Amino acid sequence: MVKAVGSQESIHIYSDPTFVQLSGGSMNKLHKPGDEVPASGVYRVTHNPQHEKAHKVTCIKGTAFPPCRDCEHPRFVLVYAAHHIANHKHFRTW
């Protein structure tokens, strides 16, 4: 189990390191830099703990998860998916 410093959430990493279980019980795939973002939404990012605390970011489907400038460890886990406004039926322009 990995617990982010200053966070109430914990992440359980199983023998298959591509999936993690968040403390709420949901299973989500673990992504690394260069992987394609599978769904737009908010992702939890973990870094080398000596470098940076875990934090949340917004990623857009179809783009690549970026590398960190200061460590080689960033991993991304979907916290919750959301429609990108450009693709939402009430806002799209096509």
N, C-alpha and C positions, 0 to 999 in steps of 0.2 A: 504494500500500500504506500502511496506517495501522498503526503499532505502538504499543500502549498503553504509557505510561510505567511502568516497573517490571514489565512483563509479558513472558513468553516467547512469548505468542500474538501472531500478526499477523492482520490482517483485510485481505483484498483486496477493494476496491470496484470493480465493473465499470461499464461505460457505463450499464447499467440499475441505478440506485442502490437498487433495492428488493431486490437479492440481493447477498450477500457470500460469500466463501469463507474459511473459517477455516483456520489454518495446517495443521490435520490433513487438509484436503482436502474437508470436507463443505460443501455449499452450503446456506445458510439465508437466509430472507427477513429483510430489515431492516425493523423496525417502529418507528413513532414514537408519541409521546403521542396518545391518543385512539383509536388502532387497537385492535380487539378482539384479545385474546390468543387465538391459534388452538389452543394446546395447553398444558396445565399442565406446568410444569417449571422448569428453571434457565435464566435468560437472562443474557447478558453485556450490560452497559449501558456505553455510551461517552458521555462528556459533552464539553463544551468543555475541551480539555486544560489551559487556564489555571485552570479551576474545580475539576476532580476527575479522579482516575485512573479507569480502567475498573474495574468491579467486577461481581460476580454477584448476582442476586436471584432469588427464587422468584415466579412469576406463575401465576395460576389461570385456566384456560380460561373464556372467556365474559366476563371482566371487561375493563376498558379499561386499556391501558398508561398510567401516570400521567405528568403533566408534572413537570419538575424545578422546584423553587422558586427555584433560583439561576442556571439557564441555559436557553436555548431549544433546546439541541442533543441531548438524550438520544435515543439510538437503542438498540434492543433486538434481540438476535440469540439465537435458541434454541441453547443449548449441548447440553442433552439433555432430552428429554421424560420425564415421570413421571406416573403416575396420581395424582390427588388422592385422599387416603385415603377421603374420603366416597364416591367412585365406584368404589373397588376392591371386587371381589367378596367378599373375606373380611371387609370392614369396613363396607360400606354397610348402612344400616338399613331400606331399603325393599324 
